[in-house]
């Protein structure tokens, strides 16, 4: 588990680990549970599959913290913290930040490497 995360982030990380383990042994059951989660408004647990041609555009998108939390599963509070520490560049306005998705994912990956 990665360091400096709040309880919600740790719980989500654990839930994702269980989901990934289930996906490895029973992909069909995992897909059914993913759909149940989406119907309950819990889209963060199941990754959103993008067609290959959309991946580059998605990575170059500049989104609000709320949108990044919804589509990429990284809590807005985490984005604000990274921004205040100078790890992310705000590409919006001071009170309405927006972040480049590829930069957000790079910072997240860097944090996982540090463990």
N, C-alpha and C positions, 0 to 999 in steps of 0.2 A: 504494500500500500504506500502511496506517496505521502510525503510530509506536509504539514501546514494546511490541512484541510479541515473544514468544519464537519460536524456530525452528519449533516445531510449529504455532503460530498462523499464522505466515507461510506455511508449507507448505499449511495448510488453506485459507487465503485464496486462494492461487494455484490450488489444485485447484478451488475453487468458481468461480473466474474461467474456467478451462477448461471446467468443466461447463456454466456459463451460456452460453458461446460455442457449445458443441456443441448445447445445447438450442435455440438460435436457428436453427441450420442443419439439424439432424436430430433433432427431438423424439422420434421413435420409437426411434432408436438410444440416445439419452440415457436414455430410460425403461428400456430393457433393461439398460443399464450401472448405473443406479440400483438396479434389482432385484438385480443381481449383488452390488453393494456391500452392500445390506441383508442378503443371504444370508450374506455373509462377516462380518457383525456391524459393518459400517461404515455405520451409519445417519446419521452426521453430515453426509455429503456431499449427500444428497438431502433436500430440504425435505419436511416432513410436511404434506400438504394437509389443511386443516380445512374442514368445511362452514361456510358463513357464520354459522349460528346458534351455532357453537362458538367462533368467534374471540373474542368479548367475554369469555366465560368463561375461555378460555385466557390472555388478557392479564391478567385479574384473579386468576389462580392464584398462590398463594404456594408456592414449591417449594424443595427442597434444591438446593445447587449441583450435585450429581450428576444430578438430574433435569433441571435447566436445561441442563447440558452434553449430556445425551442427546437431549433434545427440541428444543433451540434451537441447539445447536452452539457454545455459548460455554463455553470451558474453565473448570472449577471454580477453577483457580488465578487466572484473570482476575477472577472474581467475588470471591474472597478479597482480591485486591489492591484492587479498587474499593471494597470495604467498608472495608478498613483506611485508605484515603485519604478516607473519608467521602463517597464518591460514591454508595453504596448503603446503604439502611437494612436492618439485620438484623431480620427480623420473627419470628425463631425465638429459640432460646436461645443464650447466648454460645458454647458448644461445639457447637451444632447449628444453624448459621445456616439461615435460609430467606429467600428474596427474592421480591418482587413482580415477576412477569414483565414487566409493562409498564414498570416502573422500570428493570429490567435492559436492556430493548431501547432505552429512551430514552438510557441512558448509552452503550450501544454505538453508537447513531446519532450521538450527540454526538462520540464519538471519531473516527468516520469523517469527520465534517465538518471536524474539526481537521486531519485527514490527517497 
